[in-house]
Amino acid sequence: MICVLLGFMYKKGQIQKHVKHVIELEKEMLRNHAEIIDLHRQIDLIKNQALRTGATILKLNDGSMNDGQDLLHEVNPGKKLLRRTSNLK
């Protein structure tokens, strides 16, 4: 009978420990979600301020950018010109 009570008390302690841990994790998730919401608000404020001032905003995942391929095309003809001028000397 004593073993049953000791086992019950041990298991009850483990359950309480796990419940406290779950509550702590839930609080952490709420803080993280609040931080994400705050960051989204800051982004919206920055976008609104930029729209009012007329500044352009470049997106990192913008499909209109060609990953710098235009810059490579501009540099290559210049290199060819340099090679031609060096050959003339």
N, C-alpha and C positions, 0 to 999 in steps of 0.2 A: 504494500500500500504506500509506503514511504517512497519507493522508487517511482511509482506513478506520479506522485505529487512533485517530486524533484524533476522528473521529465517534463511535466506540465509547466512548472515554473520556468525551467530552462527554455522551453519552446516559446513561452509567452514573452520572455525577455528578448529572444531573437526577433520575434514578430514586432515588438515595440521598437527595437533598434532599426529594423527595416522600414517601419512606418515613418520614423523620424528622418531617415535618409531620403525616403520618397518625398516627404514634405520639403526638405531642404533642396532637393533637385527641382521641385516644382517652383519654389521661390526663385531659384537661379534662372529658370526658363522665363519666368515673368520679368525678371530684371533684364534679361537679354532681349526679350521682345520689346520692352519699353525703350531700350537703347536703340533698337532698330527703327522703331517708330520715330524717335527723336532725330535720328540721322536722316530719315526720309523727310521730315519737316525742314531740317536744315537745307537739304538738297532743293526742296521746293522754294524755300526763301531765296536761295542763291539763283535759281533759274528765274524767278520772278524779278529779282533785282537786275539780272542781266538783260531780261527782255525790256525792262523800263529804260535802261541805259543804251540799249541797242548793240550790246556786245555780242559777238558770235560765240556759240558754244560748240566745241567739237566733241563728238561722241567717240569713245574708244572702239565701239563695235559698229561704226558707221560703214555701210556697204559701199558708199560712194568713194571711199579712199581705196586706192589700188595698191596698198602695201608698199608704197615708195617706188613702184615700177616707173612712174613718170620721172622721178628724179634720176633713176638709172638711165633712162633714155636721154635725158638732158646732159648727163655727164659723159656718156660714151662719145658723142660727136666731138666734144671738146678735146678728148684724149686723142682722137684721130687727127684733129687739127694740129695738136702739139707734136705728134709724131711726124706729120708732113713738114712742119716748119723745121724740125730738128734734122730732117733728111736733106733739106735744101742747103744747109750750112756746109 
